[in-house]
Amino acid sequence: MQNLKGFPYFEVEFNKDGTVHDQNQAKALTDFLGQGSVSDLFIISHGWNNDMADARDLYSRFFECMRAVINLGAVAGISTRSFAVLAVLWPSKKFAEQDLIPSGAASGDSPITNDFLKQELEGMKGLFDSKDADAALDKAIQLVADLEDSPKAQAEFADLLRSILTKPTTTDNTDASDDFFKLSGGEIIERLSKPVPLAQSQPTAGSGGAAMAEGGEESVGGGAAGLGQFFSGIKSGALNLLNLTTYYQMKERAGLVGSKGVNPILKTILAQPTKIKLHLIGHSFGGRLVTAATAGPDGQSPVTVDTLALLQTAFSHYGFAQRYDGKNDGYFRKIVANKAVKGSTVISFTKNDLAVGKAYPLASLLAGQVAADLGDENDKYGGLGRNGAQKTPEATNGVLLALNKPYQLVAGKLHNLNADAIIKGHSDICHNEVAYAILAAVSET
């Protein structure tokens, strides 16, 4: 058994198809939990990092914050609990944010280069489930030089990228996935070649679950400032298409790992005589993974967990919604309807999250929407990590609080916590304030 910041620590690795890579890892966890020495288990999943070292580093930094908040005695009753950690490791891929473009590849006044596009395509090899994916990417690389001037090359390029994905097995179309498969290749490139005006909304004050912060507008810090300008043109459309193709693959895989891989482990733990409280934490697409793990496969009832923490999560802000379009519920609505989370669900969201904040405006462009402030809470295609849960009667709006301010969390509610003042980017979740919010929810169970 490993130890992470004073917590008994177990890793379980999953394959692309959602199966457990080594059943001995899962058995080591359940055998340990069966001893009855643990009262609470954190189950945490990383997002679209493509390196296990990155994921492990994230877990180490995150639980350093959890340990610090526990040691400070900031949350009453937590010090009497005994915690362990299950760390989920799954094959994923980074989203190519504009601030990751190498110096010289693109800037505010220069276009995206052929070499950069080729480099991105090369870096996508080995990511996809299709056995023909790498061959399709090689063909796409050969088309890059002709993209600017050849509509035929543009259409073929888009068709090649689409060919490496299978049509989604879910009915969740709140990210324009239907349009991705039904539009012509040329139309996809044309729509994605338009500029992306990102919304910059202000923190929303609302009633309910968490205390409101005082003060005015929060500034965007870190590397996020100045990244509201996104390129237009054919090569920008091609780069946007690469990002969306990666997004759809990771969406499908995260759901599969959650429902097929992690869900059975949760059921095994819950079936043990020792009654252990389960606290699920997901970052980015890991938020989709742990939500899918709770929901379970289609047609089955969800498992019951104690708390759910969704940190800068990459799925639709209508994921938990009730009739978001007047007719359809969100894909994960059954978690709320079946009261699958006994305690609180805490959701961090911020305008500073350019990864989630860009992915969904791209879906809006793909669906043919061209308007100011794409991706905000009023856009059909908006992300949970950008806006919090929308059109969800059980959701309340608050802010991520400092350690000396008390939360007023309500069991069964979803608490949207505006994190503009704390979280400065998609992966910037390792803060004591984030740990404090999660532990506040845990303390109520």
C-alpha positions in Angstrom: 0.0 0.0 0.0 1.3 3.5 -0.9 0.8 6.6 1.1 0.0 10.0 -0.3 0.2 13.0 2.0 -0.8 10.8 4.9 -3.7 9.1 3.1 -3.6 5.4 2.2 -3.4 5.6 -1.6 -4.4 3.1 -4.3 -4.2 3.4 -8.1 -6.4 1.6 -10.6 -5.4 1.9 -14.2 -8.0 1.5 -17.0 -7.7 0.7 -20.7 -9.2 2.6 -23.6 -12.2 0.3 -23.6 -13.0 1.0 -19.9 -11.7 -2.3 -18.6 -9.4 -2.5 -15.6 -5.8 -2.9 -16.7 -4.8 -5.0 -13.7 -7.5 -6.6 -11.5 -4.9 -7.0 -8.7 -5.0 -3.2 -8.2 -8.7 -3.2 -7.7 -8.5 -6.2 -5.4 -5.8 -4.5 -3.2 -8.2 -1.6 -2.7 -11.2 -3.7 -1.8 -9.2 -6.0 0.5 -7.9 -3.0 2.4 -11.3 -1.4 2.7 -12.7 -4.7 3.9 -10.5 -4.4 7.0 -12.7 -1.6 8.3 -10.0 0.9 9.2 -11.3 3.5 6.8 -14.5 5.6 7.2 -14.3 7.6 3.9 -12.9 7.0 0.4 -12.0 9.7 -2.1 -12.3 8.6 -5.7 -10.5 11.1 -7.9 -10.0 11.2 -11.7 -7.8 13.5 -13.8 -8.9 15.0 -17.1 -7.3 15.2 -20.5 -3.7 14.9 -19.4 -1.9 12.4 -21.7 0.8 11.5 -19.2 0.4 9.4 -16.1 3.2 11.4 -14.5 1.1 14.6 -15.0 -1.9 12.9 -13.3 0.1 11.7 -10.4 1.6 15.1 -9.9 -1.9 16.6 -9.9 -3.0 14.1 -7.3 0.0 14.8 -5.1 -0.5 18.6 -5.2 -4.3 18.3 -4.7 -4.1 16.0 -1.7 -1.4 18.2 -0.2 -4.1 20.9 -0.1 -6.6 18.4 1.4 -4.1 17.5 4.1 -3.3 21.1 4.8 -7.0 22.0 5.3 -7.5 19.0 7.6 -4.4 19.8 9.7 -5.6 23.4 10.0 -8.8 22.2 11.6 -10.8 24.4 9.2 -13.7 22.0 8.9 -15.3 20.7 12.1 -15.5 16.9 12.5 -13.1 16.0 9.7 -10.2 15.2 12.0 -12.1 12.3 13.5 -12.6 10.6 10.1 -10.2 8.2 8.4 -9.7 8.7 4.7 -8.2 6.7 1.8 -7.7 7.6 -1.8 -8.5 5.7 -5.0 -6.7 7.4 -7.9 -8.1 6.7 -11.4 -5.6 6.6 -14.2 -7.0 6.4 -17.7 -5.5 7.1 -21.2 -6.4 10.7 -22.2 -5.0 13.6 -24.2 -4.4 17.3 -23.7 -6.7 19.8 -25.4 -4.6 22.1 -27.6 -5.3 25.5 -25.9 -4.1 28.6 -27.8 -1.7 29.5 -25.0 0.1 26.2 -25.7 1.0 27.2 -29.2 4.8 27.4 -29.4 6.5 30.7 -29.9 6.6 31.6 -33.5 3.8 29.2 -34.5 1.1 31.7 -34.0 0.6 35.1 -32.5 -1.9 37.9 -32.6 -0.7 39.0 -36.0 0.5 35.9 -37.7 -1.3 32.8 -39.0 -1.1 29.3 -37.7 1.7 27.6 -39.7 1.6 24.4 -41.7 4.4 23.0 -39.5 2.3 23.6 -36.4 -0.7 21.8 -37.8 1.4 18.9 -38.9 3.0 18.7 -35.4 -0.5 18.7 -33.8 -1.7 15.9 -36.2 1.5 13.9 -35.5 0.9 14.3 -31.7 -2.6 12.8 -32.1 -1.3 9.4 -33.1 -2.0 6.6 -30.7 -4.9 8.5 -29.1 -7.9 7.1 -31.0 -9.6 3.8 -30.7 -10.0 3.2 -34.4 -7.3 0.8 -35.8 -7.0 3.0 -38.9 -6.7 6.3 -37.1 -2.9 6.8 -37.5 -3.1 6.1 -41.3 -5.9 8.7 -41.6 -3.8 11.2 -39.7 -0.9 10.6 -42.0 -3.2 11.3 -45.0 -4.4 14.5 -43.2 -0.8 15.6 -42.8 -0.3 15.4 -46.5 -3.2 17.7 -47.1 -2.1 20.5 -44.8 -0.2 22.4 -47.5 -3.3 22.6 -49.7 -5.8 23.6 -47.1 -5.7 27.3 -47.7 -6.5 27.2 -51.4 -8.3 23.9 -52.0 -12.0 23.3 -51.0 -11.5 19.7 -52.0 -8.5 19.3 -49.6 -10.5 21.0 -46.9 -13.4 18.6 -47.3 -11.1 15.6 -47.4 -9.2 16.8 -44.4 -12.4 17.0 -42.3 -13.7 13.7 -43.6 -10.4 12.0 -42.6 -10.6 13.4 -39.1 -14.3 12.3 -38.8 -13.4 8.8 -40.0 -11.3 8.1 -37.0 -14.3 8.5 -34.6 -17.3 6.2 -34.2 -20.7 7.9 -33.9 -21.5 8.5 -30.2 -23.2 5.7 -28.4 -24.9 8.2 -26.1 -27.9 10.4 -26.8 -26.1 13.5 -25.4 -26.0 16.1 -28.2 -25.4 19.1 -26.0 -22.1 19.6 -27.7 -23.2 19.5 -31.4 -21.9 16.0 -31.9 -24.8 15.3 -34.3 -23.7 18.2 -36.5 -20.1 16.9 -36.5 -21.2 13.7 -38.2 -24.0 14.9 -40.5 -22.5 18.1 -42.0 -20.3 17.9 -45.1 -16.6 18.1 -44.5 -16.3 21.4 -46.3 -19.1 22.9 -44.2 -17.4 21.8 -41.0 -14.2 23.6 -41.9 -16.1 26.7 -43.1 -18.1 27.0 -39.8 -15.1 26.4 -37.6 -13.0 29.0 -39.5 -15.0 31.8 -38.0 -13.6 33.7 -35.0 -14.6 32.6 -31.5 -15.9 35.5 -29.4 -15.6 34.1 -25.8 -18.0 35.3 -23.2 -16.6 37.2 -20.2 -19.5 37.2 -17.8 -19.4 38.5 -14.3 -19.8 36.4 -11.1 -23.5 35.7 -10.5 -25.0 36.4 -7.1 -27.8 34.0 -6.3 -29.6 32.6 -3.3 -29.3 29.2 -1.7 -26.5 26.8 -1.0 -23.4 28.9 -0.4 -22.7 32.3 1.0 -22.2 35.1 -1.5 -18.8 36.8 -1.8 -18.6 40.6 -1.4 -16.9 42.8 -3.9 -17.0 43.6 -7.5 -15.5 42.4 -10.8 -12.7 39.8 -10.6 -9.8 40.2 -12.9 -8.5 37.3 -15.0 -5.0 36.4 -13.8 -2.2 34.2 -14.8 -1.8 33.3 -18.4 -5.5 33.7 -19.2 -5.5 37.4 -19.9 -5.3 38.4 -23.5 -6.3 35.0 -24.8 -9.8 36.1 -25.7 -8.6 36.6 -29.3 -8.9 33.5 -31.3 -7.8 33.1 -34.9 -10.1 32.9 -37.9 -9.4 31.5 -41.4 -9.0 28.0 -42.8 -6.0 26.9 -40.8 -7.7 28.1 -37.6 -10.7 26.0 -38.7 -8.5 23.0 -39.1 -7.0 23.5 -35.7 -10.4 23.9 -34.2 -11.4 20.7 -35.9 -8.4 18.9 -34.3 -9.5 20.1 -30.9 -13.1 19.0 -31.4 -12.1 15.6 -32.7 -9.9 15.1 -29.6 -12.8 16.4 -27.4 -15.3 13.9 -28.8 -13.0 11.0 -28.4 -12.2 12.0 -24.8 -15.9 12.5 -24.0 -16.7 9.0 -25.2 -13.8 7.4 -23.4 -14.3 9.2 -20.1 -17.9 8.0 -20.1 -16.9 4.5 -20.9 -14.2 4.3 -18.2 -16.7 5.7 -15.7 -19.7 3.5 -16.5 -17.9 0.3 -17.4 -14.8 0.5 -15.3 -15.3 2.6 -12.1 -19.0 1.9 -11.6 -18.5 -1.9 -10.9 -15.7 -1.0 -8.4 -18.1 1.3 -6.5 -20.7 -1.4 -6.4 -18.2 -3.9 -5.0 -17.2 -1.4 -2.3 -20.9 -0.7 -1.4 -21.6 -4.4 -1.2 -19.0 -4.9 1.5 -20.1 -5.2 5.2 -17.9 -2.2 6.2 -20.0 0.9 5.4 -17.7 3.4 3.8 -18.7 6.8 2.6 -17.8 7.5 -1.0 -16.7 11.0 -2.2 -16.1 11.4 -5.9 -13.9 14.1 -7.3 -13.3 14.8 -11.0 -11.3 17.4 -12.9 -12.0 18.2 -16.5 -13.1 15.1 -18.4 -12.5 13.3 -15.1 -15.7 15.1 -14.0 -17.6 13.3 -16.7 -15.9 10.1 -15.7 -16.9 10.2 -12.0 -20.4 11.4 -13.0 -20.7 8.5 -15.4 -19.4 6.1 -12.7 -22.3 7.3 -10.4 -24.9 7.1 -13.2 -23.8 3.7 -14.4 -24.7 2.2 -17.7 -27.8 3.3 -19.6 -30.9 1.5 -18.4 -29.5 0.8 -15.0 -30.1 2.7 -11.7 -27.2 4.9 -10.5 -25.1 3.9 -7.4 -25.5 6.0 -4.3 -22.5 8.1 -3.3 -22.1 10.6 -0.5 -20.6 13.6 -2.2 -19.7 14.7 -5.7 -17.1 17.4 -6.6 -16.9 18.5 -10.2 -13.8 20.7 -10.7 -13.7 22.6 -14.1 -15.6 19.8 -15.6 -15.8 19.3 -19.3 -19.4 18.4 -20.0 -22.5 20.4 -20.9 -23.9 22.9 -18.4 -27.2 21.2 -19.1 -25.8 17.8 -18.0 -28.2 17.8 -14.9 -30.9 20.0 -16.4 -34.6 19.4 -16.4 -36.1 20.0 -19.9 -33.3 22.4 -20.9 -35.0 22.9 -24.3 -38.5 22.5 -23.1 -38.5 18.8 -23.9 -35.2 17.0 -23.1 -33.5 16.4 -19.8 -29.7 16.5 -19.4 -27.8 13.3 -20.0 -27.0 12.9 -16.3 -30.4 14.0 -15.0 -31.1 10.6 -13.5 -28.4 11.2 -10.8 -30.5 14.1 -9.5 -33.9 12.5 -10.1 -32.8 9.3 -8.2 -31.1 11.3 -5.4 -27.9 9.4 -6.1 -25.8 11.9 -4.2 -26.9 11.8 -0.6 -24.9 14.9 0.4 -23.9 17.9 -1.7 -22.6 18.2 -5.2 -20.0 21.1 -5.4 -19.2 22.5 -8.9 -16.3 24.9 -9.5 -16.7 27.1 -12.5 -14.9 30.2 -13.9 -14.6 32.4 -17.0 -10.8 31.8 -16.6 -11.2 28.2 -17.9 -10.2 28.7 -21.5 -10.2 24.9 -22.3 -13.8 24.3 -21.4 -14.6 27.9 -22.3 -13.4 27.3 -25.8 -14.6 23.8 -26.5 -18.2 24.7 -26.2 -18.1 27.9 -28.3 -16.6 25.7 -31.0 -19.7 23.5 -30.7 -21.8 26.6 -31.2 -19.9 27.5 -34.4 -20.3 23.9 -35.6 -24.1 24.2 -35.0 -24.1 27.4 -37.1 -24.4 29.9 -34.3 -22.5 33.1 -34.8 -23.1 35.6 -32.0 -21.3 37.6 -29.4 -20.4 35.9 -26.1 -20.6 32.3 -27.3 -20.3 29.7 -24.5 -21.8 31.7 -21.6 -24.7 30.6 -19.5 -27.2 31.6 -22.1 -25.7 29.6 -24.9 -27.1 26.2 -25.6 -23.6 24.9 -26.0 -21.9 25.9 -22.7 -19.7 23.9 -20.4 -20.2 23.1 -16.7 -16.6 24.3 -15.8 -17.4 27.6 -17.5 -21.0 28.3 -16.2 -22.0 25.8 -13.5 -25.2 23.7 -13.8 -27.9 25.5 -15.8 -31.6 25.0 -16.0 -31.3 22.6 -13.0 -33.9 23.4 -10.3 -31.8 21.8 -7.6 -28.7 24.0 -8.4 -27.9 27.1 -6.3 -25.3 29.8 -7.1 -22.5 30.9 -4.8 -18.7 31.4 -4.7 -15.6 29.5 -3.7 -15.0 30.8 -0.2 -12.0 31.5 1.9 -11.3 29.1 4.8 -12.6 31.4 7.5 -16.1 31.7 5.8 -18.8 29.1 6.5 -20.6 27.3 3.7 -24.3 26.7 3.9 -24.5 23.5 1.9 -27.8 21.5 1.5 -27.9 17.8 1.0 -29.2 16.8 -2.5 -28.4 20.3 -3.9 -25.9 21.2 -6.6 -23.8 24.1 -5.5 -22.4 26.2 -8.4 -19.3 27.9 -6.9 -17.9 30.8 -8.9 -14.1 30.4 -8.7 -13.0 33.5 -10.7 -11.0 34.8 -7.8 -9.1 31.6 -7.1 -8.9 29.4 -10.2 -7.0 31.1 -13.0 -7.0 28.3 -15.6 -8.4 24.9 -16.5 -6.0 22.9 -14.5 -5.5 25.4 -11.6 -7.5 23.4 -9.1 -4.9 22.7 -6.4 -5.9 25.4 -3.8 -6.8 25.1 -0.2 -10.1 26.9 -1.0 -11.0 24.0 -3.3 -10.1 21.4 -0.7 -12.1 23.4 1.9 -15.3 23.3 -0.2 -15.0 19.6 -0.8 -14.3 18.9 2.9 -17.2 21.1 3.9 -19.5 18.9 1.9 -17.8 15.7 3.3 -18.4 17.0 6.9 -22.1 17.1 6.3 -22.3 13.4 5.5 
